[in-house]
Amino acid sequence: MIFNKKLTFLSIFIFKISLVYGQFGGWSSYTFLNMPSDAFTTSLGGQNIAAIKDDPSLFLNNPALNQIKNKQYLKINFVPLWAGSNSSTISYGKYFNKIGNISTALQYLNYGTFQGADAAGNLTSQFKASDFAFTIGHSQKVNNVSIGVNLKLVGSNIETYSALAMLTDFGGYFKHPKKEISYGLVIKNMGARLKNFNNNDAQSLPFDVQMGASFRAEQMPIRFSITAHHIHQWDILIDQAKERNIINNQIIEQKNGFGNKLASHVIIGFEALISENFQINFGYNHLLRQELKLENQFTLAGFSTGFLMKTKKLNFSVGSQGFHPTRGLTQFSIFTNLK
C-alpha cells in the first residue's frame, strides 16, 4: 500500500514537471546537455543509464552510476565538430569515507569565431559563442541499490549576451547481486533560470525522464542495453513534411504512426566483449534516424559504433555516430585510475 502511494506520487510529480518544462523539440535552451559526454555512450546510441561498466564518469548519464570506492579517476573527452567548433569534457572523482562518492565534470562547447555585421550589412567586430556546464555529483550505495544526485551550473555566451541556469539530476541504479543485469532510472535537468539572454526569452529547459536496462546474454560474450528517453511525453516526433497531391492539388500531411512514435523513445546498444581488455560497441537511435534521414539516399544517421581498449594505465575509447552522409560525430575518451 505504501509502495503504491509512493508510485502514484512519483507519477504525478513527473507529470507536473513535464508541464512546467514544456514540450520536446522546438525552442529549447542548453540542448548541448543532450549530447553524449563520452565515447562509450556515443557508441551505444547516445544514451545509457544502466551501464555495467567500471567507469564512474558515467555519472553524467545517471548520478547513481557514480561508484568509485577505493578509486580516484580522471577522464578526458574530446569531440571535433564542424566548421571549427569542438566540444570537450573533463571529469574527476574520488571516494571519501564519510560522505561517499564525489565527482565533478566540466563540459565546454566552443562554437568558434563569427564575423559580426550591422543591420545594413556592414562588417563589425568578430565575436565568439560557447556553452558550458559544471557538474558536481554525489551517490550512496546500499546493498545492490545506488541513489545519486547531480547539481549543474550551466551557461551560454553569444557575443555580449549570456544566460545562466541551475539544474539538477536525480537517479537510481540496481544491479543484480549474481547476474549481469542492471536497471536505471533518472530524472534530468530540473531547475530554474538564473539569467536569460533577454526579457522575452521563454525557452524551455531540456527536461527528460529516462528508464533503462542492461544485461549480458548467457553463454554469449554480448551485452545488450536499452534506454527509453522522454517517457513523460508520448509524441516527440515531428510530423513528416507536407506533400502536394499533383492530381487534385491537395496538401497531404504525412503523420507518424503508433509504432514510429513508440520506437522514437528507444535507444538500443550492443557490446561485443571480445576480451577483458577489448570490446566493440554498436548502437541505434531511432529518433535521431527519423530526424536526420534523407528520402532518396541511404545514410548512417541514427547508427553508431566504437570500441574500448584497456591497458594497465589507461582506458581508451572511440565512439562514432552517424549524422550527415559525408560526416558523422566522433568522440575520443581517455580514462585512468589515479590511485
Number of C-alpha atoms within 10 A of each C-alpha: 6 7 8 9 10 11 12 11 12 12 12 12 11 16 13 12 15 20 11 13 19 17 19 21 12 10 14 16 18 20 14 17 19 15 12 21 29 29 27 31 27 29 31 32 32 29 30 29 31 29 28 19 9 11 19 27 27 24 29 26 26 31 34 33 33 33 27 22 14 11 15 19 19 19 22 20 20 20 21 15 17 12 9 10 15 16 21 20 20 21 24 21 27 23 20 14 9 6 10 16 26 22 26 21 23 18 20 21 19 18 19 14 15 13 10 14 12 9 6 6 8 8 11 10 10 11 13 15 18 19 22 23 24 18 22 22 25 23 25 20 18 8 9 11 17 20 22 24 23 26 21 22 17 22 22 21 17 15 14 9 11 16 19 20 19 19 21 20 26 21 25 24 26 21 21 12 11 6 10 14 20 22 22 25 23 25 21 25 23 20 18 14 14 12 14 18 15 10 7 7 12 12 14 20 24 22 26 22 20 23 22 23 22 24 21 19 12 10 6 9 13 17 20 20 26 25 25 21 20 21 17 19 16 13 18 16 19 15 14 12 10 11 12 12 10 8 6 7 9 10 11 11 12 11 13 13 9 10 8 15 17 17 13 22 21 22 24 22 26 22 22 16 18 11 11 8 12 16 18 22 26 23 27 25 25 21 21 20 18 17 16 16 18 13 7 6 7 9 18 18 24 23 25 26 25 24 20 21 16 17 10 8 9 14 18 19 23 23 28 28 28 24 20 14 14 8 15 17 16 21 25 20 22 20 22 19 18 13 8
